[in-house]
Amino acid sequence: MTDTNNKIRGLFLAALMVISVFGGSIAFAGGAAAANQAADVPGGGTQGTLSGVSLYETDPINEGESYSSYKVTYTAQDVNTADGNTDEFYLDLPDSLENIAISGGTIANASQTYEVSGMSVVDSSTNKVMIKTGTDSGLQDDTVSVQFVVSFRAPSVTGDQTYTGQTLAKVVGSDESTGGYVTLSPDLTVSDLSSSSSTRDYNTVYNNPVTVFMGEEDVNIVPDVGKTGSVTFEKTGDDARTIVVENPSKTDFTSANNFVTGGYQVSTDTNDGVDYSVVEPTFSDVSLYLSSAEDTEVTNGQVTTEQSSLTVNPDYNFGSADRLEITIKDSSGVEITGDLVDTSSQYIEKASGDYYYTGTADTTFQLTNLGTLDQEQYNVTLTGDELDSASHTVSFTIGDADPSISLDKTSVVQGEKVVGTVTGSPGENVFVRVDSSNLLDRLDASNITQVFDDTGDVVDRTYDSANNTVVAEIELGEDATGQVRIDTQYVEEDSTITVEVSDTRYGEADEEVDLEVTEMEMTVGDAPSVVPVSTDFTINGTAQEAEQVGAYVKVGETWHKIPGETNPDDDLSSGTYEVELTASDELAIPGSYRIGLYATTDASATYDSTYSEDQWQNFETTTSTSIRTVEGNLSAQLSRSTIADVSGNEVTLFGAAVGQEDVYVYRVGPRGATSGNIQAESISVDDDEQTYEKDLSNFRQQGQWNLIVVGSGRDGDLSADPQSLINNISNSATQKQAVEVILDEHTGAGVDDAIARANLTVESPSLEITSPTGTVPQGEVTVSGTTNLGPDTTVFVEITNPDTGDIVASGQADVTMSGTWNTTVSLADAEVGTTYRVNAEAEDSSASTMIEVVEETDTTTTTTPSDTTTTTTTTTGTTTTTTTTAAPTTTTTNGGTPGFGVMVSLVALVGAALLVLRREN
């Protein structure tokens, strides 16, 4: 012991030395780092330089088009990212770009990406955007790649236009003036679509063609072609065609004139290029905004009764050729255009009672007087006045400013997901709540919010323990709607929860809806009835909405987890399960077993290796099936080992026969080969189960019968034909000799036949009553026993008064395959204190016993402790004698049935003796 203590003490001191050296190294390194930090310029950072500038991911860009994730990248050098100060990076875009917004950005060196702690439009008048980071995990002289992700819309231009950005700079510190600029002059070109090939259908070299739109009529092309006589159009591309226009001052670019979209060359032009490009008039989009600043889009969404006006922005390609007719209708189809269109706009014309928009993709018009509208949907349709093949319809809905909620399902199986749709004011946040009283008891404050999935429009999930409420905060989008998903695996089965919505976290609910959650169900599909020990088998079935299914086997009152490659099965996306199991551990002992399967909605749940029966009943959903395990790849078992020598006696032979198509069974009777007492017959093997089963009968000779089952070995053949083999056995052979001949043939040298054996005893018919005996309580009593008679034999039971011959109860029972029987009869009319005879009869067998009927009362018996002497002899020859006094034991028995008190006392005495032995050792 002293030596051990010294070793531990030495190891502890060595550990202290290592820790001390390591701590000193850390302190030294920290001091050196602090000494080498560069001085900061005023404002909180070091001034950097720029290089490796990648100005735009696409250049040129197209006029009037919107870009949602446009990237600009540059490299900043000499940046101190290790000082913990905020480093700000700026980007000035050309002033011509519209609707500038920043949607993202990254700041990274060669080995890591720094967290962007803020991004914003710093100056909307100059289109300057900024991203920033504050970190102390970088380098003193860092080189970082800075990337901005911005959105904007290009302006309309006449001819391609190149713009120069004012400043592309990296600024450090909170004050731009202290950080310094590095200025570049990036050029960005905006393409004029009317002079670009982007509106044409063919990849041809165009020579400044004139763009016209399919469906345009009375177009004067005389100034372009330079003549008033007929003009011939030659179609370019694969679809060649010739079109002659007689009056070029009124040219119709219509299908009636055989025009299609594409490029055309006119007869007056001597070059090989395209003179006219015919394109389809189209809408890119029509957008609705809450204000003229176009900050909140509500296209096809909801606005509230508090909204007074909307901004309409049409995006289309034929503004140079036509105006748009405006039509607004309510949900009943009644036109209300004049009630809403703001005619004071310079882009609105009224003619003959109709309203027209004369702007372009860069301009907008207003809808006013929305406060006078009812709460319903309204459709806004814009159509080309002359080019009426181009049309686009959007809608908006006037809704209540108070939030509301609807569920896609109001009755579900536990585990299903339910989507709640919330409406309210665009851009507002609302709160969805559920009472926690109907959620699972196993949830606590750390995980109870999981009843709401962290997806969709959910920005926060909280638990209000004071009000027993789980809350999900929902961000309503520009369409005034948001969604939340409820995971009912966390809701108690067979319960109803109320889902509320409110515009405040804990205020009164504006609307509520009930959600019913019913119990999950599962079924067993395919399951084997017989499984060889140590082999794999599968059980499958359905378990809708479950996330996990596992399998256990019941032994006594305990459930044991079955070994297996897939147990539990947690891939239940199709609503079905398949557990892959192995017949080992508890299943390794041949016998019949109850297999239990549980289903749960918790995919991450883990379960113990064993459970008591009470614990098993607490699982969410369970079902069960039965299997029988048998010995080896070829096994032989009998449904009973003893049967009676009567007509029709029968026993079932069964077992495993892995890899066999069929097997043969030899029956050798007690008298050997005399009188044809040796038989052989084949039994088919189930292909799927790899098992066999056969009912055998006509065992008329009393004594022991030998049953020998044989199957083919690896060569696929038996060593001998069974029928030929028994024909060659001498009629004088005894049972022992006949068995030896059969075994020698199938197990001899060079033979690999599979073999299994079983024995059956045939005897005279017998019947035995095993219960009840002694005293029984007045009331129902179960009479049971055993017999060697065949299954389904009927046993008749009578309970009579031997003095009077009166029958006080009677019943009957069928014999099972295992030779047991039982029936329950009523002794309610029997007299207490009277002795009765129990008679059982079946065919030629009978049995009887006497019982006494007593009152059904609880009796308590106290057993006086006695001294127990235990003698223990050790390996050294020392003998120790210990006297132990057991504690008094109290046994309660019901109905006067004796015997249990003695057993408990004996167990207690043995337990005490074992404790003494343990202490002595």
KAMO-V294930 format. One record per pair of residues at least 12 apart in sequence whose C-alpha atoms are under 8 Angstrom apart, sorted by the first residue. I is the first residue (numbers start at 1). J is the second residue. Records with the same first field share a line. If there is no record, write none. Layout:
I=J  J
This chain:
37=83  140
38=80  140
41=178  179
42=173  178  179
43=172  173  174  175  178  179
44=85  86  87  172  173  174
45=79  80  83  85  86  87  172  173  179
46=78  79  80  172  179
47=78  79  171  172  179  180
48=76  77  78  79  170  171  172
49=76  77  78  170  182
50=74  75  76  77  169  170  182
51=74  75  76  77
52=74  75
53=73  74  75
54=72  73  74
55=72  73  74  186
56=70  71  72  73  188
57=70  71  72
59=188  189  190
60=188  189  190  191
61=154  188  189  190  191
62=154  190  191  192  193
63=154  155  156  157  190  191  192  193
64=153  154  155  156  361  362
65=153  154  155
66=151  152  153  154
67=151  152  153
68=150  151  152
69=103  149  150  151
70=148  149  150  151
71=147  148  149  150
72=147  148  149
73=145  146  147  148
74=145  146  147
75=143  144  145  146
76=143  144  145  146  170
77=141  142  143  144
78=140  141  142  143
79=139  140  141  142  143  144
80=138  139  140  141  142
81=134  135  136  137  138  139  140  141  142
82=135  136  137  138  139  140
83=135  136  140
84=134  135  136  137
85=134  135  136  173
86=132  133  134  135  172  173  174
87=132  133  134  171  172  173
88=130  131  132  133  170  171  172  173  174
89=130  131  132  146  169  170  171  172
90=128  129  130  131  168  169  170  171
91=128  129  130  148  167  168  169  170
92=126  127  128  129  165  166  167  168  169
93=126  127  128  165  166  167  168
94=126  127  163  164  165  166  188
95=125  126  127  165
96=154  155  163
97=127  152  153  154  155
98=152  153  154  155
99=151  152  153
100=121  124  127  150  151  152  153
101=120  121  129  150  151  152
102=119  120  121  129  148  149  150  151
103=149  150  151
104=119  148  149  150
105=119  131  146  147  148  149
106=145  146  147  148
107=133  144  145  146  147
108=144  145  146
109=142  143  144  145
110=144
114=133  135
115=133  134  135
116=131  132  133  134
117=131  132  133  134
118=131  132  133
119=131  132
131=148
154=190
155=190  362
156=192  362
157=190  191  192
158=192
159=191  192  194  195
160=189  190  191  192  195
161=189  190  191  192
162=187  188  189  190
163=187  188  189  190
164=185  186  187  188
165=184  185  186  187  188
166=183  184  185
167=182  183  184  185
168=182  183  184  185  186
169=181  182  183  184
170=182
194=210  211
195=208  209  210  211
196=208
199=277  279
200=261  262  263  277  278  279
201=261  262  263  279
202=237  262  263
204=237  273  274
205=273  274
206=273  274  275
207=273  274  275
208=274  275
209=274  275  276  277
210=275  276  277
211=276  277  278  279
212=253  276  277  278  279  321
213=253  278  279  280  281  318  321
214=253  254  255  259  260  261  278  279  280  281  387
215=252  253  254  255  386  387  389
216=252  253  254  321  386  387
217=250  251  252  253  254
218=249  250  251  252
219=248  249  250  251  252
220=248  249  250  251
221=248  249  250  251
222=248  249
225=266  268  269
226=268
228=247  248  249
229=246  247  248
230=244  245  246  247  248
231=244  245  246  247  248  266  267  268
232=244  245  266  267
233=245  264  265  266  267
234=264  265  266  267
235=262  263  264  265
236=262  263  264  265  274
237=262  263
243=257  258  259
253=278
260=278
261=277  278  279  280
262=277  278  279
263=275  276  277  278
264=276  277  278
281=316  317  318  387  389  390
282=316  317  318  390  391
283=314  315  316  317  390  391  392
284=315  316  317
285=314  315  316  392
286=299  312  313  314  315  392  393  394
287=299  312  313  314  394
288=310  311  312  313
289=310  311  312
290=307  309  310  311
291=309  310  311
292=310  311
294=311
296=426  427  478
297=478  479
298=396  426  478  479  480
299=394  395  396  479
300=394  395  396  397  479
301=395  396  397  478  479  480  481
302=396  397  398  399  423  424  425  426  479  480  481
303=396  397  398  399  425  426  479  480
304=398  399  400  401  424  425  426
305=370  371  375  398  399  400  401
306=371  401
307=370  371
308=368  369  370  371
309=366  367  368  369  370
310=366  367  368
311=364  365  366  367
312=364  365  366  367
313=361  362  363  364  365
314=360  361  363  364
315=360  361  362
316=360  361
317=361
319=358  359  360  361
320=360
322=358  384  385  386  387
323=356  357  358  359  384  385  386
324=356  357  358  382  383  384  385
325=354  355  356  357  382  383  384  385
326=354  355  356  357  380  381  382  383
327=355  380  381  382
328=378  379  380  381
329=378  379  380
330=376  377  378  379
331=376  377  378  379
337=355
338=355
339=368  369
340=367  368  369  370
341=355  365  366  367  368
342=365  366  367  368
345=365  366
347=359  364  365
348=365
373=398
374=398
375=397  398  399  400
376=397  398  399
377=395  396  397  398
378=395  396  397  398
379=393  394  395  396
380=393  394  395
381=393  394
399=424
400=424
401=424  425
402=424  425  503  510
403=422  423  424  425  430  501  502  503  510  511
404=422  423  424  501  502  510  511  512
405=420  421  422  423  500  501  511  512  513
406=420  421  422  513
407=419  420  421  513
408=420  421
409=515
410=514  515  516
411=515  516  517  518
412=515  516  517  518
413=517  518  519  520  545
414=488  489  491  492  493  517  518  519  520  545  601
415=487  488  489  490  520  545  546  547  601
416=487  488  489  545
417=485  486  487  488
418=485  486  487  488
419=483  484  485  486
420=483  484  485  486
421=481  482  483  484
422=476  481  482  483  484  501
423=476  480  481  482
424=476  480  481
425=476  480
426=476  477  478  479  480  481
427=475  476  477  478  480
428=475  476  477  480
429=473  474  475  476  503
430=473  474  475  476  501  502  503  504  505
431=471  472  473  474  501  502  503  504  505
432=471  472  473  474  499  500  501  502
433=469  470  471  472  499  500  501
434=469  470  471  497  498  499  500
435=468  469  470  497  498  499
436=468  469  470
437=468
438=491  492  495  496  497
439=490  491  492
440=490  491  492
443=490
445=463  465
448=463  470
449=461  462  463  470  471
450=487  490
451=486  487  488  489  490  491
452=472  484  485  486  487
453=484  485  486  487
455=484  485
456=482  483  484  485
457=474  475  476  482  483  484
458=472  473  474  475  483  484
459=472  473  474  475
460=472  473  474
461=473
471=505
472=484
473=505
488=517
489=601  602
491=517
492=517
493=517  518  519  520
494=516  517  518  519
495=516  517  518
496=514  515  516  517
497=514  515  516  517
498=512  513  514  515
499=512  513  514  515
500=512  513
519=621
520=543  544  545  546  620  621
521=543  544  621
522=541  542  543  544  599  621  622  623
523=541  542  543  623
524=539  540  541  542  623  624  625
525=539  540  541  542
526=538  539  540  541
527=539  540  625
528=627  689
529=626  627  628  689
530=627  628  629  630  655  656  689  691
531=583  627  628  629  630  656  689  691
532=583  629  630  631  632  633  655  656  658
533=583  584  587  588  589  590  629  630  631  632
534=582  583  584  588  632
535=582  583  584
536=564  580  581  582  583
537=580  581  582  583
538=578  579  580  581
539=578  579  580  581
540=576  577  578  579
541=576  577  578
542=575  576  577
543=572  575  576  577  599
544=575  576
545=575  601
546=572  575  599  600  601  602
547=570  571  572  573  599  600  601  602  603
548=568  569  570  571  572  599  600  601  602  603
549=567  568  569  570  577  579  597  598  599  600
550=567  568  569  579  597  598  599
551=567  568  579  595  596  597  598
552=595  596  597
553=586  587  593  594  595  596
554=593  594  595  596
555=586  593
557=612  613
558=610  611  612  613
559=610  611  612  613  616
560=586  609  610  611
561=608  609  610
562=581  582  583  584  585  586
563=581  582  583  584  585
564=579  580  581  582
565=580  581
566=578  579  580  581
567=579  580  581
570=603
583=629
587=629
588=629
589=629  630
590=628  629  630  631
591=628  629  630
592=626  627  628  629
593=626  627  628  629
594=624  625  626  627
595=624  625  626  627
596=622  623  624  625
597=622  623  624
598=619  620  621  622  623
599=619  620  621  622
600=619  620  621
630=655  656
631=655  656
632=656
633=656  657  658
634=655  656  657  658  711  754  755  756
635=654  655  656  657  709  755  756  757
636=653  654  655  656  709  756  757  758
637=653  654  655  758
638=651  652  653  654  758  760
639=651  652  653  654  817  818
640=652  760  817  818  819
641=759  760  761
642=760  761  762  763  788
643=760  761  762  763  765  787  788  789  790
644=762  763  764  765  766  788  789  790
645=699  700  701  702  762  763  764  765
646=700  764  765  789
647=698  700
648=697  698  790
649=697  698  699  789  790
650=695  696  697  698  699  790  791
651=695  696  697  790  817
652=693  694  695  696
653=693  694  695  696
654=691  692  693  694
655=691  692  693
656=690  691  692
657=685  690  691  692  711
658=690  691
659=690
660=685  690  711  712
661=684  685  686  687
662=682  683  684  685  711
663=682  683  684  685  709  710  711  712
664=680  681  682  683  709  710  711  722
665=680  681  682  683  707  708  709  710
666=678  679  680  681  706  707  708  709  722
667=679  680  705  706  707  708
668=705  706  707  735  738  739
669=701  703  704  705  706  735
670=701  702  703  704  705  735
671=734  735
672=732  733  734  735  736  737  738
673=729  730  731  732  733  734  735  738
674=731  732  733  734
675=731
676=731
678=726
679=723  726
680=722  723  726
681=722  723
699=762
700=762
701=762
702=761  762  763  764
703=761  762  763
704=759  760  761  762
705=759  760  761  762
706=739  757  758  759  760
707=757  758  759  760
708=755  756  757  758
709=755  756  757
710=746  753  754  755  756
711=753  754  755
712=752  753  754
713=752  753  754
714=752  753
715=752
717=753
718=746  753
719=745  746  751  753
720=745  746
725=742
729=741
763=788
765=787  788  789  844  845
766=787  788  789  845  846
767=785  786  787  788  789  840  841  842  845  846  847
768=785  786  787  846  847  848
769=783  784  785  786  840  847  848  849
770=783  784  785  786
771=783  784  785
772=784  851
773=849  850  851
774=850  851  852  897
775=851  852  853  854  895  896  897
776=851  852  853  854  895  896  897
777=853  854  855  856  895  896
778=827  828  830  831  832  853  854  855  856  895
779=826  827  828  829
780=824  825  826  827  828
781=824  825  826  827
782=822  823  824  825
783=797  822  823  824  825
784=820  821  822  823
785=820  821  822
786=819  820  821
787=815  819  820  821
788=819
789=815  819
790=815  817  819
791=814  815  816  817  818  819
792=814  815  816  817
793=814  815  842
794=812  813  814  815  842
795=812  813  814  815  821  840  841  842
796=810  811  812  813  840  841  842
797=810  811  812  838  839  840  841
798=810  811  838  839  840
799=836  837  838  839
800=836  837  838  839
801=835  836  837
802=835  836  837
808=827  829  830
809=825  826  827
810=825
811=823  824  825
830=853
831=853
832=852  853  854  855
833=852  853  854
834=852  853
835=850  851  852  853
836=850  851  852  853
837=849  850  851
838=850  851
854=895  896
855=895  896
856=894  895  896
857=894  895  896
858=892  893  894  895  896
859=892  893  894  896
860=890  891  892  893
861=890  891  892  901
862=888  889  890  891
863=888  889  890  901  905
864=888  889
865=885  886  887  888  889
866=885  886
867=883  884  885  886
868=883  884  885  886  909  913
869=881  882  883  884
870=882  883  884  913
872=917
882=916
884=912  913
886=908  909  912
889=901  904  905
891=904
